[in-house]
Amino acid sequence: AAMASTESTVASNANQDTSSSQTETVLEPKLELNYCKIWLKEQEAIKNNTDNSTTDEVLPSTKDLNRMIPCFDESEDIIDIFRIIVSALTVIILVMLVIRYYFMLNFNKHRMYLKPEDTLCTSGYWKLLIAEILVNIIHSPPKLTGILEIGQRNQSAPAYVSIEVILSILCLFFRSYHIFKYFSFHSRWYSYEAEKLCLECNTPLDSIFTIKAEFKEKPFTLVGVTMLLSIFVFGYSLRCVEMFFMTSNGQDWRYYWNGMWCVIITMATVGFGDFYPESILGRLIVVVACFWGTFLISLMVAAMTVAVEFNTQEAISYDSIKAAHFELQFGTEATILIQNALRYRWLLHRADDSTDFYMAKSVAFQKLKNSVEKFRKLKKSKNDSIEAMIIELSVNKIEENLTVEMEKIKNQLQVVDKIKGLLE
């Protein structure tokens, strides 16, 4: 109806004014119900600018309107139904969070980690509870509509974005931590036996510790899953924001894969330039994705560095194989040295004053000299490598023994301090 009304307005303006100075304003395409609202708001702004200006600017022509991407046919009732479902699930999440913290409080009381009279406030659990409630309460409730101005697109056109889209992006970002939380709680490092060992070592067993332990065991799996999740979250957020600002420069943000592609080349710091954000909010998302991608790639490099390192048995095997190869090369060079020495000795006992004999003797002497120098260098490197290997093995053994003894002393001191505190 808005398009038909605009077409009729354009037609009437075209019949009234046929001058050649008439210019047309090409609008960017919009998508979905919220984009239609923003489109109508920009139409109103353009109309007001047209009425107040001295030039003969008019609304878009029929040709421009045909080039615009049509809106989806979903009604507001269907959107509100999904929002009601999201709001109901949000309430369930908040209730389950409160129940979980009460169960955790009573469980720690039963295990005598807390005093019997402790509450959520005295135990300090209320801080974590409030933080999780604030993170999970963010969502797009039903009947929430609104358009927010976030700066200027150019000198004459302001930039708008839907409030419900911003809330949905924040909801997706903040609630992603549930995946890592679920992963850490169901890890083999998060168990009763592991907790007892951590208490003996005075180390808290929490999600951070389990994620670090999993990264030690399965670094490529953890970084790969995090990378895929980040591409999904950033790609969806970028697509939702940039659909408000699609222009006629060939960028089509209607498809989710284009947002993922832009995020992938941004996190990899490649940047082909075929897709790039134009809005302020989209650029902010891309900047965060760039820094996050650099961090994940550095973790991947660190994981690959750890993966190629030898353990103790592998280092011993490597040194043994290297020593065997060195012995073979040492024997070969010794054989060549003996051959050159015997040949030169045979030439010395021959009596011949010809030029060819003199040249042959000079060549044999040069070969013998090179063999002796090479054999000396090889023998020296062999002695150095054997000494270095012995020193390295001794140092590693001393470091291991010192580490074990220091940990024992540290644990004993912590136990003594804890007993002293209980006695006081």
Salt bridges, closest charged atoms under 4 A:
GLU28 OE2 - ARG153 NH2 3.17
GLU42 OE1 - LYS30 NZ 3.85
GLU42 OE2 - ARG153 NH1 3.88
ASP64 OD1 - ARG67 NH2 2.77
GLU76 OE2 - LYS37 NZ 3.83
ASP80 OD2 - LYS143 NZ 3.13
GLU132 OE1 - LYS181 NZ 2.94
GLU164 OE2 - ARG83 NH2 3.53
GLU195 OE1 - ARG111 NH2 2.72
GLU217 OE1 - ARG188 NH2 3.74
ASP252 OD2 - ARG254 NH2 2.55
GLU327 OE2 - LYS382 NZ 2.73
GLU333 OE2 - LYS374 NZ 3.38
ASP384 OD2 - LYS380 NZ 3.27
